[in-house]
């Protein structure tokens, strides 16, 4: 999915929910939460999307790369930017 479509999905999710929490995770969210999962293809995407959330704790690029490489994750297993309706 190209970045502009991911941005549109994020904006639509934010418009539909009064409060949203953002998390960077390698697993998909628990089904009990209403959530939106954005699979990241780069650190630049994470930086761009995190700008929508004031309280999101953005890792450094080095921390992000370490997270991706620590267990030999492939590109398809890169972190997901999970948005939870709370």
C-alpha positions in Angstrom: 0.0 0.0 0.0 1.4 3.4 -0.9 2.0 5.9 1.8 -0.8 8.3 0.8 -3.3 5.5 1.1 -1.9 4.7 4.6 -2.2 8.4 5.6 -5.8 8.4 4.4 -6.6 5.3 6.5 -5.0 6.9 9.5 -6.9 10.1 9.0 -10.2 8.2 8.6 -9.5 6.2 11.8 -8.7 9.3 13.8 -11.9 11.0 12.5 -14.0 8.0 13.6 -12.6 7.7 17.1 -12.3 10.4 19.8 -9.2 8.9 21.5 -6.6 6.8 19.8 -3.4 5.3 21.1 -0.5 4.5 18.8 2.0 1.6 19.4 4.8 0.2 17.4 4.6 -3.6 17.6 5.7 -6.7 15.8 2.5 -8.6 16.5 -1.0 -7.8 15.3 -3.3 -6.4 17.9 -5.6 -8.4 20.1 -9.0 -8.9 18.5 -10.8 -7.3 21.5 -9.5 -3.9 20.5 -10.9 -1.8 17.6 -7.7 -1.0 15.8 -6.0 -0.1 12.6 -2.7 -1.8 11.6 -0.3 -0.1 9.3 2.6 -2.2 8.1 5.7 -0.1 7.9 8.1 -0.3 5.0 10.6 2.3 6.3 11.6 4.5 9.2 10.6 7.5 7.2 7.0 6.1 7.2 7.1 5.8 10.9 8.3 9.4 11.3 5.6 10.7 9.0 2.8 8.7 10.7 3.9 9.5 14.2 3.4 13.2 13.6 -0.3 12.6 14.0 0.2 11.6 17.6 1.6 14.0 20.3 2.3 11.4 22.9 3.8 8.7 20.6 7.3 7.7 21.8 9.2 7.7 18.6 12.4 5.5 18.7 15.5 6.7 17.0 16.4 5.3 13.6 19.1 3.2 15.2 16.6 1.8 17.8 14.2 1.1 15.0 16.8 -0.8 12.9 17.8 -2.8 16.0 14.2 -3.7 16.6 13.8 -4.9 13.0 17.1 -6.8 13.0 17.3 -8.2 16.5 15.6 -11.5 15.6 16.4 -11.6 11.9 13.0 -10.2 10.9 12.4 -10.0 7.2 10.9 -6.9 5.6 7.4 -8.5 5.7 7.8 -8.8 9.5 8.8 -5.1 10.1 6.9 -3.4 12.9 3.3 -2.6 12.5 2.1 0.9 13.5 -1.0 -0.2 15.5 -3.7 2.4 16.3 -6.1 1.5 19.1 -9.4 3.1 19.8 -9.6 3.7 23.5 
